[in-house]
């Protein structure tokens, strides 16, 4: 509790969005001078029963990114066709305004429309209409948030992407779930009575590799998400774990113990051509490819405690990458290849860190003590990770500058092992 | 082990016994199966076998299965480790030796050593730590003469804790290698 209080004092701003869809969304913005773009998202006009709070989803998305400050547009819905006084919104402090409408069509589908205005230049920046089933309404709200994000920041939005993670619901009940990037609309891809760990998306977002203990030992599976078709990729004598896809999706790096301790191997996606990549006397694990496919970063205790190393994809040219602290694990490389994210233990606390691979600057991003499994958003602006609050695993995201931390309220149960999926066409 | 944990363990054991008792419901309590073909014999007997035959078991020489005899050192199956350590401590050497001798004397038996780790840190790194503990026990057994093919080492990492507390007493119970004959 005292930590919560300390947190509250440490925060320069805690924004609570008190609306049904985002009742538990807590966005913590820390650090001086965070430069947030002021935007107003008016309530959408509803025509008929609309099963999703589309305007609230858009607001929550933009807020979670930490890049925007919400300017209240008032309770009156403003449709995409409404004549609005842009100078009035400019006067309220909003540099951009979003208006829109959601209508139930005669055939049972829904038409979702929005319009984005620049209140400073008094121009329209974007406008679009999505016609969809009820099931796709939420996705289309995320797509609108993505377009707004891109128009206003010049960077691609990630709200319509998906995340995968593992939930333990009871002592012998585990699920690998796939959800929207905000943790909502969770669907189980796999249910098991035994633990599941280390889910990894293929670069095209069609397949997940993961470790399942359903045969009372760790075995690596490859699972096609849309069909549910799955098969054991690595089921060798000993333990099989830590799958990582090569960017081309044709092979993976995995960790096997068939020759003794945990070592890194490459294996084709069809299970053929197993090649040993590391030959150390200790533990080599948690391989991950750099996005350009040139390197594999991994965790090794060859120097004593666990540190992060890098090697060429054929196993040659091994070099140590992390030097501060005596425990650095779970490497992930940013999409542009510039940042390395990992969990570092400092003073007994396990926290998400980044290392700038060009300047060698290390940055601690969180204030929690039991962080695990950092994973970059596909635009490289945020990291998703698992942490613990009151002995329960939860998911949280943090901006790569460490200023914006958000606790995801969507998934229930003991949640762990999150991994952010790629952009999908 | 705290008294609380002992009570919890005892409760679990009692529950397990109850379950076992349920599983072996006495035959008389089941509804009698309709008699259709007497020549098929009772369950478990081969057709045509003499239903009055008696197969003698000589308990004077055979005794209890040493793996399930609570008096045998083989009934102990867990080796505990210190923090960040893979050394089989002297207090567990007798246990490991007993299993080594058993494997040498019973070359047909197969053993799976399941390594475990406490919850702190990366799940994959903890899986590797559990594997390292299982391997430490295996190399002892190999030195005692057990064959490579008799032993498989796997790891559960931090995924299957026996103690779920967030304190050293719980963590110590989870830094463990279990010996399971299959």
Interface residues (C-beta under 8 A of the other chain):
Chain A: X195 X197 X198 X211 X213 X216 X217 X218 X237 X238 X239 X241 X242 X255 X257 X260 X261 X262 X283 X285 X286 X299 X306 X327 X329 X330 X343 X345 X350 X370 X372 X373 X391 X416 X417
Chain B: X112 X120 X121 X122 X123 X124 X125 X127 X128 X129 X131 X132 X135 X152 X153 X154 X155 X156 X157 X159 X160 X166
